[in-house]
């Protein structure tokens, strides 16, 4: 009897397994007449296998758990989306009409952090399932010509100089004792025509954010970038798990779109062979990361080509390599979406799109836009200010009124207005005139901020000199000198009036603080290139140089020496979560779990809820 019951139970289980399936539903946002073909995915590849379902939309199909490719055809256009069925129904909602030059990435789960396992803040190989909303990824990286259009739109020459591509220093060339070739720079800040269609390089994260904000777009978060690069199945490379053939990836600086092999499952090109691309993830304690491979590493360092590779650095860091560029993204919002709910979304990308739609909608008012000048994300504040400025006199009045309130909202509105006004001369004059009114009323907080900004522009011989002139220079100069004397160099940078001389003084002062990135930033603002021998010396003495040497030691397996350097960096005055995380990794490699846990506790103090710290803590707990 017992044997018969066991046999029955086994038969039921087998029957259940044989008939188990996940429901797939494919629809489009706009209800276009379209057909869909579902094929089995070839494991970790962009190729498709046997057809398993076909029909007009909306398509419904019951399919076994696994990975598939869904090809949706409307008219002459076919768009392919990777999907993974994992024991639950999946509703795939797609946009068949993305903006020109973009690919649509549907909302849903994907395998994250399955990349190269090694030093330099690269994640462990243990996969993690994450979820993203729907968004668009640019098919190509931003070119020099596109970036030049952004520079040309900046009315203020001093502001424009801040964003010109520049490469003062490259670690790889420094190790070989070589200088930066002249063709890596833009002579006189002008774009060399032969490289117009090459991806822009020599930009920092702040430059990339400024470009994206000007274009009404944004950078990807790290999870968004990885999903756009690898799809949903956790592959190592955009094209799959196999290394690229040696003749498929160019090893020189070249135009965009020349690598059909280097294509992600969603259709983004040059993901592993163009330039390292900046990402921006809100809440990361002022840290940004570059991801993706570059032409400099396509030949011999496969780890840089993996989708999981990353290198983190401060958002304000100068580009210290010849291959850091960008790709733009945008959140996707379905037609007819509730804009009020979208504007309240925790996702700042969704808020940006909802703001743009609301500003363009008939019947929208300035009063609806003013509250967004106090948004927690600076890019949303700047977008709100630009929308108001585009509305002419009523928008300007509303913007100036928000600033003049003298409340915290007023300060945030000022910041947003000044960013937006970089592209519009008259608005800067109005802001400077507002400074005079605020000063006369004794509203010193806002007045001083405007005061500092106006005085900086005055040195570039702007029309607003008639508002500020010698009066501003005479009052602000002592503040600069006092801040330098106290070593408060970030404060001193706000009170620069002699653009070249003051910034060169700041560069020398930052060198004493061993802050290599701030030295480069001061030189950039001065419009000067430092001598190669000075760069090499500053780099060797800097925190950045020490970090790079420690990373190299860790990569060579010299964990004892690396841990000593990481510990010294972690105990220094520069607070960077990377020091503590890399110290923890070295201590784990040395078999010192208790010390590694203490390093992770210190990392939590610098950056709470760090994904990397959580993963390292899990690996300690599991004994891996």
N, C-alpha and C positions, 0 to 999 in steps of 0.2 A: 504493500500500500504506500509506504513512504517513498519507495523508488518511483512509483507511478506519479505521485505528487511532484517529485523533483523533476520528472520528465515533462509534466504539464507546464510547470513553472518555466523550465528552460525553453519550451516551445513558444510560450507567450512572449518571453523576452526576445527570442530571435525574431518573431513576427513583428514585435514593436520596433526593433532596430531596423528591420527591412523596410518598414513603411514610414519611419520617422522622416520628416521633411520640414524645412522652414519655408514660410510663405514669403515670396518676394512680390512687392507691388511697385511698379515703375510709373510715375506720372511726371507731367511737366508743369512748371509754374503758370504758363500762359495758355495751357490747353491746346497747343498746336497739334495738327494732324501729323502723327509720326508713327513709325514702327520701331520695335526694339528686337534685337537679337541677343540672346544670352548664350555665351560659350564658356566652357570650362577654361580656367586660367592655367597656363603652363606654369608650374611652380617657380616662383621668384624670377619671373621673366615678363616682358611686355608682349609676348606672343600669346595667341589664343588657340584653344584646342577645339574639341567637338562641340557642335551646337546642341543645346539642351532645351531651349525654349525660343519661341518667336511669336510675334503678334503685334496688333496695333495698340496704341496707348489709350487708356490705362491698361497696362499688362499685368496679369496676375499669374504666378507660377509657383508650384510647390517643388522645391529643389533640395537635395541632400546638403548637409553641412559641407562647406568648402569655399574655395575662392573662385570667382567668376569675372568675366568681362561683359559689360552690358554696352552694346553699340546702339545708339539711338539715332535714327535717320529721319530728317525732316527736309523735304525737297532734295537739294543736291548736297546737303551738309550732313556728315556723320560724326558724332561725338562719342568717344568711348570713356567709360567710367569703370574703375576697378571696384569690386565689392567683395565682402567676406560674410558668409552666412555662418553664424556661430551658435545655433541652437535657439534662435528667437526670430520672430517675424521681422522683416526689414522693408521699410517704405523708402524708396529712392525717389526723391523729388529733385528734378533737374531744371536748370535754366538753359534753354537751347539758343538764347540770344544774348550771350555775355558781351560786355563792352569790347570794342575792337582792340585786338592785341592782347586779350586776356583769355584764360581758360577757367571754367567753372569747376569748383571743388565742392561736392555736396556735403551737407552736414552728416556727421556719423562718427563711428569709432574707428581707430586705426592702431597699429602696433608702433609704439614709441620707444626710443632709447634702446635700440637693438644694434648700436653702431660699434665702432672700433673701441676696443678695451685697452686703454693705455694712459699715459700722462697727459698733461696740459688740459685738465678739466674735461676730458672725454668721458662719456658715461659708461657704466658697466654694460655688459652684454645681456643682462636679464631683461626680457621684454616687459613692457607696461602698456596696458590698454588705456587709451585716452580718447576723449570726445572733443570735436570742434564743431562750431557752427558752419554754415555755408559761407564761402568766400570766393573771390576771384584772384588768380595768380597771373602775373604778366608772363607771356610766352617767352619774352627775351629780357635780358638785363638792360638797365638804363645805359644808353650810349653817351659818348662825349657830346654829340650834337644836341641831344635832349637836355643834358645838363647845362650846356652853354646857353640854351634858351632860358633856363631858370636864372642863370647869372645875369643875362641881359635884362631880365624883368626887375632886377633889384635897382631901384633908383639911386640909392645912397652908395657912392663909390667905396666908402669905408666899410659899409656892411657887405658889399659885394666881395671885397678882398678877403673877408673872413672865410668865404666858401670856395675859393678857387682851388682846384685839385693841386695837391703838393705832396711830394715825397722827399722829405729832407734826410730820411734815414731808412735803411733796410737791414734787418738783422742778418739775413743770408749773405748779402754783399759785404757787410761789416766783418763777418767771420772769415771771409776770403781776402779782406783788406782792399776791397774794390769800392769805387765811388759810384754814386747814382748817375747813370747815363743821362745826358741832357734831354734825350727824347722822352724821358719819363715825366718831364715837367711841361707846363704850359708857359712858354716864354712870354713874359709881360702879361700873364693872365689871359692870353688869347688862345683859342683852340687851334692847334695845328690841323689843317684840313685833311691830311692823309690818315689821321686816326679818328675822324669824325664818327664812323660807324663802329668803332671799337668800344667795348664797355668802359664806362668811366671808372677811374681808379685814383687812388691817392686822396680818398675822402674819409672822414671820420663819421661816427654814428650821428653826431649832431648835424653834420652836413646832409646826410641821407634823410634824416627826419625833416629837415628844412625843405629839401626838394620835394619829398612826398607830400608834405603839408601844402606847399605851393600848388602842387598838381591836384590837390583834392583827394589824395590817396594816403597810404600809410605803409609802414614796414610790417612784415609778418612777425608774429610771436614765434618763439622756437618751435612749439608743437605744430603750428600752422605750416611753418617752413618744411618741417620733416614730413608731414602728411603730403604736401604738394610734391615733395621730392621722391618719396618712396611708395606712395600709395597706401594700401591698408594691410599688406601682408608681411611687413617687417623685413623686407629685403635689405641687403647691404648697400647696393648701388642703385641709382635711378633706373638702370636698365635691367637689373636682376641681381643675382648673387655671384656670377662669374666675373672675373676681372676683365677689363676692356682690352681688346686686341691692341697691340702696340701701335698700329697704324690708324686707329680710330680717333685719337685725341691729339690735338695740336699742342706743341710745346712752346709756342711763342705767343706774343701779344697779338691778337687777331680780331677781326670783325665778329659781331654777334651772329648766331644762327648758322654756323658752319659745321655743326656736329649733329647730324640727324640721329646718330647712334646714341648720343648723350641726351636722351629724352626721358622725362619722367612719365609715369603711367597716365598723368592728366594732360601731357603734352607740353610741359615747360622744357625749354631747351637750355643747353650750356650749364646745367645744374652742377656738374662736377668738373668742368673744364674751362670755365670762363674766368670769373674773379670770385674771391670770397665775398659773401653777401651779408650785409648787416641785418640783424634782427633786433626787435625791441619788444620786450615782454614787461608790461607794467607790473610794479610791485617787486622788482628784482633788485632793490636797494642800489639804484643808480648804476647797475651793471648792464652792459649790452653784450652781445656775442655775434661773431661772424660764423657763418656756416657755408658749406659747399666747398668743392674743390676749386683749384685755380690752375691757369696755364703754367705757373711756376712749379707746381707739384705733380702735374699730370704724368711726368716721365718716370719718377722713381719713388714716390711716397704714396702708396695706395691708401694709407689711412686717411689722407686728406680728401680722398674721393668718396669716402663712405658718407651715407646720409646722416649718420649719428655724430660725425666729428663736429666739434665746436671749439672756439677759443673765446673766453670771456675777458672783458676789459672794461674800465670805466667808460660811461657814455661820453664823457668829454675828452677821452684820450685822442691824441693826434694819430693819424695813420702812419705807422712806422714800418710800412712795407709797401711794395709796389703793386699789390694785387688785391686791395680791398675796395669793393664797389657795392652795388646795390641792385635789388629787384623790387618792384612795388606790388602791393596787394591792396584789396578793398573788400570790406565785408559785403555780403550779398543779402539784400532785403527783398522779399517777394513783393510783386506788385500788389497793391491794395493792403499792405501791412499796416497795422495800427501804429502811426507815427508817434503818438503820445507815449505808448508803451515802449517803443523803440528808443525814444529819447531818454527814457528812464532805465534803459538796459545797463547792466553792469559791464558789458563789453563796450569799450570806448570806440571800437571800430564801427559797431552798430550805431552808436550815438552820432558818429561823424556822418554816416550815410543818411540817417533820419534827419539830422540838422539840415543837410543840403537839400533834401526833398522838401522839408517844411519851408525853408527859405524861398524856394522856387514856386511853392504852391500859391494859387490865387487866393487872395484874402488873408494871407499871413501878415502879421504886424511886427513892428520893431520890439514891442513889449514881450513877444513870445521868444525872441532871440536873446534879449539882455540877460535872463537868468543863466544862460549857458556860458556867459563870460566868467562865471564862478565855478565852472566844471573842474573836477579834480585833475583832469588830464589837460596839459598845456596845449596839445594839438587841437582839442575840441574848443578851447578858449580862443585860440588864434583863428580857427575856422568861423566861429561866431562873429569875431571882429571883422573878418573879411566880408562875411555876408552883410553885415550892417553897413560897411563902407560902400558896398556895391549898390546900396539903396539910395545913394545920393545924400542930399541935405538932411532928410529925416533920420537916416541911419547914423550919420555923423553926430547929429545932435544927441541921439540916444546913447551912443558910445561915449561921447564926452561927458554926458550927464552921469553915466554909470561910474566913470573915473572920479568925477568931482564929488561924489557922495562921501569920499573919505573913509569908507568902510573897508573891511577885508575884500568885499566884492570889488570895491573900487581899485584896490591894489592889483588884484588879478586881472581886472579889465584893462588896467594900464599896461601890464605885461603883454596881454593879447593884442592890444591896440598898437603897441610899439612894434611887435613882430609883423603885424599886417601892414603897418605904415612904412616898413622898409621898402615896399613896392610902390609908394605913393608920396611924392614930395609934399603937397599941401597939407596932408594930415600931420606930418611931423612938425610943420610950422604951427599948426593949431595946438598940438600937444605942448609945444614949447611956450606958446602964449598962455596955455592953461597953467603951466608951471609958474608963470609970473603971478597969475591970479591966486594960486594956492599959496605961494610965498607971502603975498600981501595979507592973506587971511590967517597966516600962522599955521596952516596945515602942513607941518614940516615933513611928515613921513612920506607922503606922496610927492611933496614938493622936492625933497632931496633926491628921490629916485629920478624924477624927471630932470632935475638939475644936473645929475651926473651924466645921464644919457645925452642931454642936449649939449653939454660941454664937450663930450667926446665927438659929437658930430660937428661941433663948431670948428674943431681942428682941421676938418676936411673942407673948410671954407664954404659952408652951406649958406643958403639964403637966410636961415634962421639966426645967423650971426647977429643980425640987426636986433634980435630979441635978447640974446644972451651976451654976446660980445665979450669985451674985456672984463665986464662985471663978473661973469661966470668964471672965467679963467682965474681972476684974482682971488675969488672966494674958494674955489675948489682946489687950487694948487696946494695949499697947506695941508689939506686932507690927504692928498696923495703922499706927500713927504712924510707925514706922521704915520700913515699906515705902513709904508715901507720900513720906517725906523722901528716900528713895533713888530715887524715880521708878519703882518697881516696882509699877505700878498693878494689873496682873493678880493679883499676889500679894496686894496690899492688899485686893482685892475678896473674897478668901477669909476675911479677918479682920474683916469688917464686923460691928459689934455695935449701933451706932445706925443703924438701917436708913435713915431719911430723911437725917439729917445727914451720915453718912459717905458715902452715895452722891452727895449733892450736892457734897461735897468732891471726890470722884473725878471727877464730871462736869466741874468746873472744871479739874482737873488734866489730864484727857484733852483738853480744848479747847486747852491749851497744846501738846499733842502733835499737834494738827491731825487727831485721829481722830474724825470726825463720828459714826460708828456707835457707838463706845464712849461718847461723850457721851450719845447717845440711850438706850443701854442703861442707863447709870447713872441717868438721870432716870426711866426706866421702873421700875427697882428701888426708887427712892425714892418711887414712887407720885405723882410730880409731873409737870406739863407745863411745859416751858420757855417763856419769853416769845417770841413770834414774832420780835421784832427780834433777840434773841440767837441764835435758830436761823438766821436769814438771815446774820448776821455769821459764825457758826461755819462754816456751809456754804461761804461765800465763801472762808474761810481754810483750809478742810480739803483733805485729799488727795482726798476724794470729789468736792468741788466742782471741783477742778482737773481731775480725770479727766473729769467731765461736760463741762466747757468744751472740753477737747481732743477729745472724741468729737464734739461739735457742729461744731468746726472741720473735722474729718475728713469729716463728712457734707456739709459745704458745699464740699469740695474744696480747703480751705486746708491742704494737706498739710505745707507748710513750717512754718507756725505750730504745727500739731498735733504734728509730729515733735519740735519743740523742747519742747513741754509733756510729751509722752510720755517723752522722754529724761530730763528733770528728775525725773519721777516714778520712772522705772526706776533712777535713780542715788540715790534717797532711801533712807531707812531702812526704809520699809514695803516688804515683799517680796510682790509680787503678779504672777503670771505674765501677767495682762492687760496690764500696762504694757509688757512686752517684746513681746508679740504685736501690740499696736496700734502700737507703734513700728515693728515690722517691716513691717506693712501700709502705714504712711505712707511708709516708705523705699522700698518696692516701687513705690508710686505715683509717687515722685519719681525713679525710675530709678536707685536706688542699691543694687544687689543685694548687694555685698560687705558694706555696713553692715547690710543686712537680715539676712544670714546670721549676723553677729555678734550681733544682737539675738535671733535664734532660739537661738543657743548659750547666751545668758544666760537665756532662757526655760527651756531644758532644765535649768539649774541650780536653778531655782525649782520647776519641776514636770516631772520626767522623763516621757517617753513621752506628752506632750500630743498629743491628736488634732489640735488646731488648728495646733500647730507643725509636725507632720508634713505636713499639707495645704499649709501655706504653703511649706515646704521643697520639696515636690513641684512646686508652681506655679513656684517659682524655677528648678528644674531643667528644667522643660518650656518655660520662657520665656513662660508665659502672663501 
